């Protein structure tokens, strides 16, 4: 069994078993011999599971369930994850299952969708899921603003579409459905230039709290080495002529002139050097950490200290659109 677990780990999947003898052996060793059972009948090495990110764990679980239950199909955030969209960790809780004739106890907490509501199903990485745009629409109809923006941004990025295209698609497919108004608010602010969910969620904060929406992925030549280009997450050009660069921590963004990435031996040193070089351009550099989203009051104060103006009328307009008042 250890050999089979090793083989599954090398293939990047969970070990799925229908055999009672195998199941009994594996369960006897769960918790004591580096073996975990993250979902019933699905097994892996505990250290592999512990080292996996929440999206990786969710993908492994969904693929394992699809192997164990071949008639299962997935929708909503689960399908979005399989389609490669940016699904924030907080949305990776209960499974989203299309009720295709399978028997699922309500006690599982699964979010069930009637087959006739799911439409034609497709296969992604061997798993049956709702079609791409149906999946995006299902997510936007129920997602909180910042989470939905991450999904919408990644959908536009994946398909090379504009926000107007997305708004028109929503109107054609979803008008009159519960959550439609909020889905349109999300779509109206979507931008495929956003490169990851973190960038999208900070932009959602700027929008909801009345700050000007920055330019995305601006590029600047390194003043000390013209062969290098810095691409920044956010760039504000303020009315008084001040320019502010915004950077989300935790990503190295050195790019050679030919577009190839350059590895850094010490990311911390590279980030500090990068910031000092950007400062030489004469712009303020404002750094963000993901935890700051948990304290919006402090983040508002930080933006103000950086000279980025907050407009109450913009914040009120967003509230009116989102809450309908």
N, C-alpha and C positions, 0 to 999 in steps of 0.2 A: 504493500500500500504506500509505503514511503516513496518507492520509485514512481508510482503513479502520481503522487502529489508533486514530486519533483518535475515530472513531465508536464503536468498541468501548469506549474509555475513558469516553466520555460516557454510555454505556449501563451502565457498571459491570460489564462482562464482559471476558473474554479473547477475543482474535481467534482463531477456530478455522478451520483451513483443511485441505481434502482435496486441494487443487490442487497438483500437483508443482512447477509453475513458481512459484507463490506461495511454496511452502515453500522452494525453493532461494533465492529472492530474500531472504526473511526471514532464513534461516540465514546467508547471506553477511554480513548486517548485525548479527547478534547480537553484543553485546559491543563494538561500535564506533560504532553510531549510535543510542544510547539505546533499543535494542530488546533485549528479554529473551525467552527461551523457558523458562518455569518448568517446563513439562511438554511432552513430545513433542507437536508439532503445535499447541501453545497459545502465543500470543504476546501481548506487551503492551509498553508503554514501560517502560524500566528504572526511570526516576524514579518512575513510578506504583507499580511493584512494591516499590521500596525504601520508599515512604511508607506501604505497607499494613501493617496489624497481622497477626500470625500467623493469627488467626481469619479475617480478610478474605482472606488469601492462600489459606487452605484452602477457603473457600467458592468463591472464583473458580476454583480448580483443579477442585473437584468438579463445578461447573456446566459448566466447559469440557469435562471428560471425558465428562459426560453428553450434551453436544451432539455430541462427536466419536464416541462409542460409544452410540447410542440404546438399545441393549439392556442397558446396564449399570444396575445398581441398587446402592444403598449401605445399609450397616447400621452398628451400633455408634456410635463417636464421630463418624463422618462424618454419619450420619443425625441424630444429636443436634444437631450444628451446624446442619444445615438446618432442624430443628424449632425453632431459636432457644434451645436450652438452653445453659447455662454449661459449656463444655468447656475445661478448663485447657490452656494452650499446650503443656505437656509431652505431652499426649495426641494432638496434631495431627501425628503422624508419618506412618506408612504408611496407605494408603487401605484402607478396609473395604468389600469388594466382595461382593455376592451373586452367586454363580456361576450366572447365568441363561443357560446355553448359550453364553456367550462364552468365547473362548480366551484365557487369561491365563497368561503364563509365570511359573513359581514364582520366578524370579530377580527379579521386580518387587518382591517383599517385601510384596505385598498380603495382607491378612487376608481369606481367602475363607470364605464361608458357603454351605452347600447351600440351594437354593431351597426345599426342603421344610421346612427349619428356619426359614426367614425368614417363612413365612406369606404372607398377602395383602399385596401392596405398594401403597403410596399415592404420590401425587405432591405434592411440596412445591417451590414455585418452579420447576416444570418438571422436577424431578429425581425419579426413582423411588427411594423409600426404604421401609424397614420402618415399620410403624405406630408412632404415638407411644409407647404404653406398652411395646410390644415393644422399641423402641429404648432406652427408659429401663432396662428389665430387663436387656438385653444389656450395657449400660454398667455397671450396678451389680454384675453378676456377675463383672466382671473389673477394676474400677477400684480403685486404692489408696483408703484411707479418705478423706483430705481431698479428693481429686479427685472421688470418688463423691458426697461430701456436696454439693459444688458443683452437680453434675448433679441430684441428688435435690431439693435446695432449689429449683432453678429449675423443675423439673417440678411440684412442689407449687404454686409461685407461679403458673405458667402455667395450671394447671387448677383452682386454688382448693380443693385437696384437703388432707386432714390426713395426718399421718404414719401414723396407724392405717390409713387407707384404702390407703396405699402398702404397708404391711406385709401387709395382707390380700391385696392383688393379687399380691404376690410369692409368698405362700404358695400361692395358687391356681394360679399360672402356672409357678413355678420350683422348687417344693420337690423336692428330690432331684437338682437339677442342680448341676454343679460351680460353686462360688462362692456358693451359696445362703446359707449361714450368714453370710458377710461382707456380702452384699447386705442381709440383714435387720438387721445391726448398723448399716449406713449408714442404712437407712430409719428405724430406731428413733430416730435423732438428727436426722432431716431437719426443716427448718422453712422454710415458704414466706415468712416475713417477711424472710429474708436477701435482700438486694437485688442481690448480685453474687457472682461466684466468689471474690473476695478476702475478703469478709466470711465466706463459708462456710469457707474454708480456715483462717482464724484461729480460727473457732469449733471446727473439728476439732482444732486444736492444744490449745485449752482443755480439750476433752473427753479427748483422749488423754493429756494430762499431769496430769489430776486437778484442774483448776481449776473453780470453779463456773461453770455456763453462764449467761451474762448475759442480761438482757432485751434484745430487739432492737427497734430503731427507736423508742426512747423520745423523747418530744417535750417540749421545755421552752420557756417564754416567754422572750424576750430581756428581761433585767431593765432594759435601757435603752430598749427600744422594744417595747411590748406587742403591736404589730401584726405582729411577726415571731416565728416559731417555729423553734427549732433542733431538728432531728431527728438523734439520735445513733445511731451504729452499735451500741454496746454500753452497757449500764448495769448495774452491780453494786450491790446493796444488801447490805452485809456485816453479819454478826451483831453487831458492835460499834456499828452505826448509821452507819458510814462509807458514803458513796456514791462510786462511781468511774465516770466516763464514759470509754469507750474509743472512739477515733476512728481509722479507717484513712485515712492521708494520701492526698491527691491528688483529693479530691472536694469541691466546694463544695455546701453543703446549706442555703443560705438559702431560706426559704419564706415568702411573704407570707401574710396571714391568709386570703386567698381561694384559696390553694393554688397560685398561679402562681409559677414560678421567677423569680429575679432574677439577671441577668447581673452579673458582677463584672469591672471593668476590670483589676484586679490580683489574681489568685487568691491569691498569697502573702500580701498584706496582708489580704485577706478572711479567710483561714484564721487569721491571728494575732488579728484582731479577734474572730472567732468564739470562739477559745479563751479570750481574756481575758473575754468576756462570760459564757461557761459557768463560768469560775472564780468569777465574782461570785455565782453561785448557791450557792457554798459546797461544791462538789464537786471532788474531784481529777479532772484530765483526763489521761488516758494516751493518748499518740499511738503508732500503729503504722505502720511502713513495710513494704512487701511483702518487702524483702530480709531482714527479721528472721526470716522463716520458715526461712531457710537456716542459722541458728544457734540452734537451740532451747534450748541451754544458756543463752545470753545472754538469750533471751526469758523463760525461767523465772526468771532472776535479776531481770529488769525487773518481772515481775509481783509477785514477792515484795517488792521495794522499794516498790511501789505499795500494798502491804498486802493484796493479794488472796491468800487462803490456798490452798496446794496440799495436796490430800489424797492421800496415797499409796494409800489403799484404793480411791479412785475410779480412779486410774491403773491399779492392778493389776486392777480389775474390767474396765476397758476392754480391757486386754491379754488377759485370760482369754477375753472374748467374741470378740475379733478373731483371736487366734492359737489359740484352742481349747484352752487349757491352764490 
